[in-house]
Amino acid sequence: MTDATQRREELKAVWEQASRCTRCPQLAAARQTVVFGSGNADADLMFVGEAPGRSEDEQGHPFVGRAGKLLEQLLGEVGLQREDVFINNTLNCRPPDNRDPHPVEIENCQDYLLRKIELVEPRVVCTLGNFATKLLRGDNAGITKVRGQAEIRVIGRRAVRLLPILHPAAALYTPANLEKLREDMAQLPELLGLPLPDQPAAREPPREPTNADDPLRAVPESEAAGGDEPPPRGDDQLGLF
Ligand code: URA
């Protein structure tokens, strides 16, 4: 098995675990789907948004609404397609009424995001808006202050070039923001062509999850929300290329 095939298989296993996650009881009870992320499982470029909205929750894929269409258009302007990149969010589940993610929810979902970064192995991670930017920079600086400033960051076990940009939803009705987003995304081709940053020294492989606090543990059926959620979907429905 090639390294990429193995990482893809592990990504699918993490998705199966995420699809039964009940760490955030309110989100687990209200969701229709777990929006784990989709796209190229071996992408050089990963986008991290905020959280699924209504359309994403219905369809099980991130950025399928108006903000997603704008993101696709801007990707096209720099010569990229959705199939080239992996797109996901700080939260895998939709907050009711599209409220802001709560800090505890971001924390609960963080290990999934770190695993996705570790397994997809992007060279560049582009954070969309405040929530993803603050989380992955580990700093409270707001997006308007740091947007467009690429930097090397170690996220979990992966060193990447991090590029914070505005959330596309902020550009839907504000032409000035659209220009800022376009200007920042124009850096992507060059960033993708830079050498991979030095990677942190390899650590011991993670021990098998054993305790109930680990969000990536396999949750017994009896604990799964509602008990009647559909079984994990196939590769197509995960939306991997
Ligand atoms: N906004 C986000 O942050 N993520 C989505 O998936 C859709 C809209």
Boltz pocket constraint, residues with backbone or C-beta under 6 A from the ligand:
constraints:
  - pocket:
      binder: B
      contacts: [[A, 49], [A, 50], [A, 51], [A, 52], [A, 53], [A, 56], [A, 61], [A, 62], [A, 63], [A, 64], [A, 65], [A, 67], [A, 68], [A, 88], [A, 89], [A, 128], [A, 169]]
      max_distance: 6.0
